[in-house]
Amino acid sequence: MAPHLSRRGILKASAAAALVPALAPATAAAAKRKSLGAPYASYWYPDSLPPGTPGEGITWRSLKTWRAEDDADLPFNKASVPAARRFTPPPVNATARADRARIQSLVSFAPTASNPPQGAPTADYYATTHWGYVDELVFWGGSSGEGLILAPNAPVVDAAHRHGVPVLGNVFLPPVAYGGDLRWTRDLVQKDSFGRFPLAAQLVAVAVAYGFDGWFVNAETGGGDSTLAADMRGFLTELRSLGTAKGLRVTWYDSMTVNGSVSWQGALNELNRPFFEAADSMFVDFRWSRSTLGSSGQLADRIGRSRYELWAGVDVEASGWNKSVDWDAIVPSNGDAVVSLGIYRPEWTRNHLPAGRTPEQFHAADDRFWSGRSLDPSRPDTSDPWRAPALTVADRSTVSGLPFATVFNTGHGLRWYEQGKAVSDTGWNHLGLQDRMPSRQWVVRTTGSRPHVAFDFADAWHGGSSLLVDGSPDAPVTVDLYATRLPLGADTVVELTHRADAGRVTVELAVATAEPAAPGEPHPYTYLPVAAAEDGWTTRTVRLGGLSGTVHALGVRLTGDGGPVRWRLGALAVHDGGGQIPAAPFAPRITDATDEGMRFVWQAAPGAAGGATAPATRHYTLHRLLPDGTRRFLGATCQRAFFARGLLPEQGEQSARFEVRAVGELYTTSAPATVVRPW
């Protein structure tokens, strides 16, 4: 049995308990739905369903009978952000390697059932910001009592795609000890009268309809034979063939062997080689050793496959960065990696924190996990037993085109802000609203005292967070923000929205038009003055007309007067000017209303994807226009559908009026599209 299996049941229970405060109202209401009610992320069994009846809040579905046109929740679950193209800047330290080993991250974001596709009213969420190190994300989950096949929810896919990371759904055929039944494996690999595998075509259809990037197949139900194994290989071959034509990929988990038994090898060998050859990559079970990974890489070389298509599993579910790992077996400190790295359950950075955890606590732990003990990937602590990803894998960026803007929104918060004002005091999470995050958190260069740099949730310009620099710098401090490939034109400008909460600080924009001289060296910045902030948030514009070529990096340099400084950066935007206001959405309507809430859908304006004629739409906001003329913020989403919960008439109100607005890449807002519903 794989090491993580003994904890899977425990983890599932603890993860569900952690999410109960946010999701309990939805789950309780599910039993009282009069109509469609709240949408949730989708999950299925391959074909046949378990005996009995599902538990509260659980819906049993068959993948075999799924059709996109019958999927009422599809508008809420369909990802809207295409996968961005990535580039690899020179590594920020001398130990990280580019274009060799990769990292796969297997994350359980929420329970299988009752996982909302548009976030939830709590800031307690695994809103990781370290996408620059991840090459493939697996949307982990599934259980015998809920469903075995999980489609990733839209917020996760949109956030990952914004950073160029493909997302795989999960096919989990559990061990018998965890409720597995071999009939589900046989259901998955059943053939039609033409010898084809209909569920392979269904998996491809789901991925295309929902907008994610393929499947992680984990067949751990024992009791099979060589005939079943041969069918599984045929199924994988067809799944990969059909998926490749649609730009999808398939990862196989080292579990079933060629004789049909489940026997985790901890290696690529002749017992699982046919499955690897049928897939795009393979997750090597945790039983690996230095010798088995070495032989696995050699075998991959011999059969003409990249050794970096093997992910050596590291189980951090229970102990995070305290996990004892033979790092040199995977990613030696000197020389090329042996194979790639598969990190199983990095959401430990959230789960290990005590009840009442805050977003700041989560991000501090997540920074420690991904950047290392020094909390600065440009100053790696090589004595740290935990070999953080930043020490071994070069980060990637997707900031390569104009316009580019960020409000440093991490995808969760204690309040929602617009134009520097809190318009909702409710905690929230919606990972799809996350900005493109700095890929190097946090590179701070100074000859003096190093201030603390982090996302902060006490105030924001837009969304839920801002960037805070807090300390007593006694020398100029340069903070790297983004590795970029931005073209410079005569009209290119950078806008910074900033605020000094304490102390006197001189701010300069750091712009590099060339790469560093060598890995680990600083960017050759040019420093341009930024006018001081007035009281409160202030937007200043810096013209780049004196520079030419390509912007390779952006940052800020702060110079204090020796005393305490608290300085916030709320927004950073780079553009060439011109009209940047998106067109309004149109044809909004309410498709379903229950005691639980209302379903809204609308259509995008022509050109909303961006191009020569219109600015792209980044996301949409929904407000309710109250009888006194004020607006109440209901939520935001990247999809063209939204479920608003708990809507009731105001005193004397005969009808409710709602407004949908498009928000562009520069956070400019369209005119509203309005829909009215009589009470």
DAUR-V243838 format. One line per field, one symbol per residue. ss: DSSP state (H for helix, E for strand, L for the rest). phi: phi as a letter, one per 30 degrees, with the letter a starting at -180 (. if undefined). burial: 1 if it has 9 or more other ideal C-beta (glycine too) atoms within 8 Angstrom, else 0. A space follows every 10 residues. Layout:
ss: ???
phi: ???
burial: ???
This chain:
ss: LLLLHHHHHH HHHHHHHHHH HHHHHHHHHH LLLLLLLLLL LLEEELLLLL LLLLLLLLLL LEHHHLLHHH LLLHHHHLLL LLLLLLELLL LLLLLLELLL LLEEEEELLL LLLLLLLLLE LLLLLLLLLL HHHLLEEEEL LLELLLELEE LLLHHHHHHH HHLLLEEEEE EEELLHHHLL LHHHHHHHLL LLLLLLLHHH HHHHHHHHHH LLLEEEEEEL LLLLLHHHHH HHHHHHHHHH HHHHLLLLEE EEELLELLLL LELLLLLLLL LLHHHHHHLL EEEELLLLLH HHHHHHHHHH HHLLLLHHHE EEEEELLLLH HHLLLLHHHL LLLLLLLLLE EEEELLLHHH HLLLLLLLHH HHHHHHHHHH HLLLLLHHHL LLLLLLLLHH HHELLLELLL LLLEEELLLL LEELLEEELL EEEELLLEEL HHHLLLLLLL LLLEELLLLL LEEEEELLLL LLELLEEEEE ELLLLLEEEE EEEEEEELLL LLEEEEEEEE EELLEEEEEE EELLLLLLLL LLLLEEEEEE LLLLLLLEEE EEELLLLLLE EEEEEEEEEE LLLLEEEEEE EEEEELLLLL LLLLLEEEEE EEELLLEEEE EEELLLLLLL LLLLLLEEEE EEEEELLLLL EEEEEEELLL EEEEELLLLL LLLLEEEEEE EEEELLLLEL LLEEEEEEL
phi: .dedddcddd deddddddce edceedddde dcdcbdiddb dcabcebdcd dibdddicbd bcdecdbedc ddceedcddc cddddcbcde edbdcdccib dbbcccbcda dddhcddbia daddadcdcc ddcccaccdd ljadcclcbc ceddeddddd ddcicdbcdc cccdeedcid bdddddedcd ccdciccddd dddddddddd icckbccbcc ddjdbddddd dddddddded dddedcicbb cccdbdcdcj dcbddiacbd dbeeddddcd abddedddbd ddddddddde edcicddddc cddbdcecbh ddddbddddc bedbjdddbd cccciddeec ddddeieced dddddddddd cjddibddbd cdddeddded dcbddbbbdb acdbbbchdd jaadbccbhi bdcaccdaba ddddddcedb cbdbcaccdd ddbadbcdaa daibabcccb lbdcaebccd cbdbbcdcbd cdbccbcbac daicbccbdc bccbdddaei dddddcccdc eddddidbcb ccdcddcbjb dcababccbc cjcdbbbccc abbbaciidb cddddbhdac cabbddlbcc bacddeiddj kdcaddcdab cbbcddedjd ccdclbaddc aacccidbdd eiddaccbbc bccddcidbd ddccbbbdd
burial: 0101101100 1101110010 0110011011 0010001111 1111111001 0001001101 1111010000 1011111111 1011011011 1110111000 1111111111 1111111111 0111111111 1111011111 1111011111 1111111111 1111111111 1111110101 1101111111 1000011111 1111111111 1111111111 1101000110 1111111111 0111010111 1111111101 1101111110 1110110110 1111111110 0111111111 1000101111 1111111001 1010001011 1100001111 1111111111 1010001011 1111111111 1101011101 0001011111 1111111111 0111111111 1110111101 0000001111 1111111111 1111010111 1011111001 1111111111 1110011111 1111111100 0111111111 0010111111 1110010011 0011111111 0010001101 0101001000 1111111111 0000111111 1111110001 0111100101 0101011111 1101101101 0001111011 1111110000 1011111111 1111100000 0010011111 1111111111 011110100
